[in-house]
């Protein structure tokens, strides 16, 4: 196949432009792959669920008759021990659930620290 001599630079320019646009789009344009988009959506969904469950945890702590003693123990504990202690207290176990979520417990601990 004989191509006109003037067509080659145009094709090279089109290919180079497409590569440049792809690099700019993924680097600065905010483009993401499908896998990255799914991961971002899952992270956002988890964060929203945790945010919805934290008020329930705080309310369970408020209604606990031994909350004062448990909060004093929590304040004396290290940051790594606190979520586990909060789980043991049962505040991070949602109504109808059998297990606690450590992410909820950690977020609840931050909220409790801000309130009490």
Phi and psi in degrees as GROMACS dihedral restraints (atoms count N, CA, C in turn):
[ dihedral_restraints ]
;  ai    aj    ak    al  type     phi  dphi    fc
    3     4     5     6     1   -97.5    20    10
    4     5     6     7     1   119.8    20    10
    6     7     8     9     1  -104.1    20    10
    7     8     9    10     1   144.9    20    10
    9    10    11    12     1   -63.6    20    10
   10    11    12    13     1   148.4    20    10
   12    13    14    15     1   -63.2    20    10
   13    14    15    16     1   -32.7    20    10
   15    16    17    18     1   -72.0    20    10
   16    17    18    19     1   -16.4    20    10
   18    19    20    21     1   -77.5    20    10
   19    20    21    22     1   -31.6    20    10
   21    22    23    24     1   -60.1    20    10
   22    23    24    25     1   -50.1    20    10
   24    25    26    27     1   -61.0    20    10
   25    26    27    28     1   -34.4    20    10
   27    28    29    30     1   -66.2    20    10
   28    29    30    31     1   -42.3    20    10
   30    31    32    33     1   -65.5    20    10
   31    32    33    34     1   -43.1    20    10
   33    34    35    36     1   -61.0    20    10
   34    35    36    37     1   -41.2    20    10
   36    37    38    39     1   -64.5    20    10
   37    38    39    40     1   -39.8    20    10
   39    40    41    42     1   -66.1    20    10
   40    41    42    43     1   -43.1    20    10
   42    43    44    45     1   -66.0    20    10
   43    44    45    46     1   -44.7    20    10
   45    46    47    48     1   -62.1    20    10
   46    47    48    49     1   -40.3    20    10
   48    49    50    51     1   -65.4    20    10
   49    50    51    52     1   -40.0    20    10
   51    52    53    54     1   -63.8    20    10
   52    53    54    55     1   -41.8    20    10
   54    55    56    57     1   -64.7    20    10
   55    56    57    58     1   -44.3    20    10
   57    58    59    60     1   -62.3    20    10
   58    59    60    61     1   -41.2    20    10
   60    61    62    63     1   -65.0    20    10
   61    62    63    64     1   -41.1    20    10
   63    64    65    66     1   -64.0    20    10
   64    65    66    67     1   -43.7    20    10
   66    67    68    69     1   -63.3    20    10
   67    68    69    70     1   -46.1    20    10
   69    70    71    72     1   -64.6    20    10
   70    71    72    73     1   -39.5    20    10
   72    73    74    75     1   -65.7    20    10
   73    74    75    76     1   -44.3    20    10
   75    76    77    78     1   -76.2    20    10
   76    77    78    79     1   -29.3    20    10
   78    79    80    81     1   -81.5    20    10
   79    80    81    82     1   -49.5    20    10
   81    82    83    84     1  -119.5    20    10
   82    83    84    85     1   -16.9    20    10
   84    85    86    87     1   -85.6    20    10
   85    86    87    88     1    -7.8    20    10
   87    88    89    90     1    84.7    20    10
   88    89    90    91     1    11.0    20    10
   90    91    92    93     1   -71.5    20    10
   91    92    93    94     1   143.9    20    10
   93    94    95    96     1  -136.9    20    10
   94    95    96    97     1   160.9    20    10
   96    97    98    99     1   -79.8    20    10
   97    98    99   100     1   169.5    20    10
   99   100   101   102     1   -62.6    20    10
  100   101   102   103     1   -39.3    20    10
  102   103   104   105     1   -64.0    20    10
  103   104   105   106     1   -41.6    20    10
  105   106   107   108     1   -65.3    20    10
  106   107   108   109     1   -40.1    20    10
  108   109   110   111     1   -63.8    20    10
  109   110   111   112     1   -41.0    20    10
  111   112   113   114     1   -65.6    20    10
  112   113   114   115     1   -42.0    20    10
  114   115   116   117     1   -63.1    20    10
  115   116   117   118     1   -41.6    20    10
  117   118   119   120     1   -65.1    20    10
  118   119   120   121     1   -40.2    20    10
  120   121   122   123     1   -65.6    20    10
  121   122   123   124     1   -40.9    20    10
  123   124   125   126     1   -65.8    20    10
  124   125   126   127     1   -40.7    20    10
  126   127   128   129     1   -63.9    20    10
  127   128   129   130     1   -41.7    20    10
  129   130   131   132     1   -65.2    20    10
  130   131   132   133     1   -42.1    20    10
  132   133   134   135     1   -63.1    20    10
  133   134   135   136     1   -43.4    20    10
  135   136   137   138     1   -62.5    20    10
  136   137   138   139     1   -43.2    20    10
  138   139   140   141     1   -62.4    20    10
  139   140   141   142     1   -39.9    20    10
  141   142   143   144     1   -68.2    20    10
  142   143   144   145     1   -38.3    20    10
  144   145   146   147     1   -65.0    20    10
  145   146   147   148     1   -44.3    20    10
  147   148   149   150     1   -61.0    20    10
  148   149   150   151     1   -43.7    20    10
  150   151   152   153     1   -61.8    20    10
  151   152   153   154     1   -32.7    20    10
  153   154   155   156     1   -75.8    20    10
  154   155   156   157     1   -27.8    20    10
  156   157   158   159     1   -88.7    20    10
  157   158   159   160     1   -21.6    20    10
  159   160   161   162     1   -59.1    20    10
  160   161   162   163     1   -43.5    20    10
  162   163   164   165     1   -60.8    20    10
  163   164   165   166     1   -31.7    20    10
  165   166   167   168     1   -67.3    20    10
  166   167   168   169     1   -42.1    20    10
  168   169   170   171     1   -61.7    20    10
  169   170   171   172     1   -45.0    20    10
  171   172   173   174     1   -63.2    20    10
  172   173   174   175     1   -40.3    20    10
  174   175   176   177     1   -66.0    20    10
  175   176   177   178     1   -39.4    20    10
  177   178   179   180     1   -64.3    20    10
  178   179   180   181     1   -36.7    20    10
  180   181   182   183     1   -66.6    20    10
  181   182   183   184     1   -40.7    20    10
  183   184   185   186     1   -65.3    20    10
  184   185   186   187     1   -34.8    20    10
  186   187   188   189     1   -84.0    20    10
  187   188   189   190     1   -10.5    20    10
  189   190   191   192     1   -70.8    20    10
  190   191   192   193     1   126.0    20    10
  192   193   194   195     1   -65.9    20    10
  193   194   195   196     1   -24.1    20    10
  195   196   197   198     1  -100.0    20    10
  196   197   198   199     1    21.8    20    10
  198   199   200   201     1   -61.8    20    10
  199   200   201   202     1   -38.2    20    10
  201   202   203   204     1   -62.4    20    10
  202   203   204   205     1   -45.3    20    10
  204   205   206   207     1   -65.8    20    10
  205   206   207   208     1   -45.1    20    10
  207   208   209   210     1   -66.0    20    10
  208   209   210   211     1   -38.8    20    10
  210   211   212   213     1   -65.9    20    10
  211   212   213   214     1   -36.9    20    10
  213   214   215   216     1   -64.8    20    10
  214   215   216   217     1   -39.7    20    10
  216   217   218   219     1   -65.3    20    10
  217   218   219   220     1   -39.9    20    10
  219   220   221   222     1   -63.8    20    10
  220   221   222   223     1   -38.9    20    10
  222   223   224   225     1   -68.3    20    10
  223   224   225   226     1   -28.8    20    10
  225   226   227   228     1   -82.7    20    10
  226   227   228   229     1   -10.2    20    10
  228   229   230   231     1   -87.8    20    10
  229   230   231   232     1   163.6    20    10
  231   232   233   234     1   -76.6    20    10
  232   233   234   235     1   165.5    20    10
  234   235   236   237     1   -62.2    20    10
  235   236   237   238     1   -32.7    20    10
  237   238   239   240     1   -74.1    20    10
  238   239   240   241     1   -28.3    20    10
  240   241   242   243     1   -82.3    20    10
  241   242   243   244     1   -25.7    20    10
  243   244   245   246     1   -60.4    20    10
  244   245   246   247     1   -48.4    20    10
  246   247   248   249     1   -59.5    20    10
  247   248   249   250     1   -39.2    20    10
  249   250   251   252     1   -63.7    20    10
  250   251   252   253     1   -40.3    20    10
  252   253   254   255     1   -66.8    20    10
  253   254   255   256     1   -37.2    20    10
  255   256   257   258     1   -67.4    20    10
  256   257   258   259     1   -36.8    20    10
  258   259   260   261     1   -65.7    20    10
  259   260   261   262     1   -42.8    20    10
  261   262   263   264     1   -62.7    20    10
  262   263   264   265     1   -33.8    20    10
  264   265   266   267     1   -68.3    20    10
  265   266   267   268     1   -19.4    20    10
  267   268   269   270     1    89.1    20    10
  268   269   270   271     1     2.8    20    10
  270   271   272   273     1   -73.8    20    10
  271   272   273   274     1   -28.6    20    10
  273   274   275   276     1   -88.7    20    10
  274   275   276   277     1     0.9    20    10
  276   277   278   279     1   -90.3    20    10
  277   278   279   280     1   118.0    20    10
  279   280   281   282     1   -76.5    20    10
  280   281   282   283     1   150.8    20    10
  282   283   284   285     1   -55.8    20    10
  283   284   285   286     1   130.6    20    10
  285   286   287   288     1    88.6    20    10
  286   287   288   289     1    -8.3    20    10
  288   289   290   291     1   -99.0    20    10
  289   290   291   292     1   156.9    20    10
  291   292   293   294     1  -105.4    20    10
  292   293   294   295     1   -18.4    20    10
  294   295   296   297     1  -125.9    20    10
  295   296   297   298     1   156.7    20    10
  297   298   299   300     1   -97.1    20    10
  298   299   300   301     1   158.5    20    10
  300   301   302   303     1  -108.8    20    10
  301   302   303   304     1   126.6    20    10
  303   304   305   306     1   -64.5    20    10
  304   305   306   307     1   -32.6    20    10
  306   307   308   309     1   -65.3    20    10
  307   308   309   310     1   -40.9    20    10
  309   310   311   312     1   -64.9    20    10
  310   311   312   313     1   -42.0    20    10
  312   313   314   315     1   -62.4    20    10
  313   314   315   316     1   -41.9    20    10
  315   316   317   318     1   -65.2    20    10
  316   317   318   319     1   -44.6    20    10
  318   319   320   321     1   -66.1    20    10
  319   320   321   322     1   -38.2    20    10
  321   322   323   324     1   -64.6    20    10
  322   323   324   325     1   -39.1    20    10
  324   325   326   327     1   -62.2    20    10
  325   326   327   328     1   -41.2    20    10
  327   328   329   330     1   -61.5    20    10
  328   329   330   331     1   -42.6    20    10
  330   331   332   333     1   -67.0    20    10
  331   332   333   334     1   -41.7    20    10
  333   334   335   336     1   -63.8    20    10
  334   335   336   337     1   -38.5    20    10
  336   337   338   339     1   -63.9    20    10
  337   338   339   340     1   -32.5    20    10
  339   340   341   342     1   -76.3    20    10
  340   341   342   343     1   -28.6    20    10
  342   343   344   345     1   -92.2    20    10
  343   344   345   346     1   -33.4    20    10
